[in-house]
């Protein structure tokens, strides 16, 4: 059994499919054309395809080896509200202004379709069932992973392990990176609404300036992690958007701030929220203004199951050699709604290197020039196929 040889005929198609999907991106929960395309490809392969949500779909692959084994592989399919840039993508630029696949979900989708094509030709090696999950809405709360899990659809299949991957511009093509336990943070969102008294910029004494109050809030928020959170705990508070004012000589009535909180434990998240509420109340009182803090709870932290993660590492070693497998020393503060699946099923999430200078694919996630080197598929596809068919001790020793 040579899984890499099985995948080789499908690599060119995966590259072309990724470029096609890149041309026609769709935002979270609006991935209707994308879903229809995926569904058509899967049906042509002879798989049963179901749509538990309005967008996205799940393919059920029945292996020829009768078993109660059930493994799931997941890819996300939505794009970002971003105007893309970059000459490296000139041949397959987004045709939809302000929407682009600048996070790699087009590659995730194309890769899982490639996995489907490989498995369709080799069901004799598949034990039990394999579920291929093409998930909508990873980029936007409440998260397609959460919505899918809340339907109860996946639970009826008694999934024993679930695996997901992400392109990584931080790692060289041909490498895999993951770790047992904490891998990615819980990303919560916050909004601060500041109501003051507007007026002429030349008469600030007649106003309650929400711009100054916003500056105080932003500065004080930076002390939450540095002075309230245990230094051995990881946390981030970032203000990413400020909105207020209409002219250089007008003090506005209202200013709003938006940002993110990143933590790994519910206790740390609660502490950060408590301190931010205290800061807003204190600053409001000091300025005689109204300051409201709204926190939208995001995805849980991605906590990798030990057994599932060791399986990923073992299969990667067998396929590519130990020098291509990187066990990450520390987690990262980005978030991922794959964490919702891990609340129900043992799961492992991992990164596949997609960064290369020649394809200008070393820009960080969500950058306008974000790109994926096509060499990504040469690692991602065989590893996912191996995980799909390698649930038994025998397969893991191949």
Secondary structure, DSSP 8 states (H G I E B T S, - for coil): --HHHHHHHHHHHHHHHHHHHHHT---TT--HHHHHHHHHHHHHTT-EEE-SSSS-EEEEEE-SEEEEEEEEEEEE---BS-----GGGGGG--SSTT-B--SSHHHHHHHHHHHHHHHHH-GGG-EEEEEEEEE--SSSTT-HHHHHHHTTTGGGGT-SEEEEEEEEEEEETT-EEE-SEEEE-EEEEEEEEEE-B-EETT-GGGSB-HHHHHHHHHHHHHHHHHHHS-TTS-EEEEEEEEEE-SSTTEE-SEEEEEEEEEESSHHHHHHHHHHHHHHHHHHHHHHT-EEEEEEE-----EEE-HHHHHHHHHHHHHHH-GGGEEE-SS-BS---TTHHHHTTS-EEEEEEEEE-GGGT--S-TT-TT----TTHHHHHHHHHHHHHH--SHHHHH-
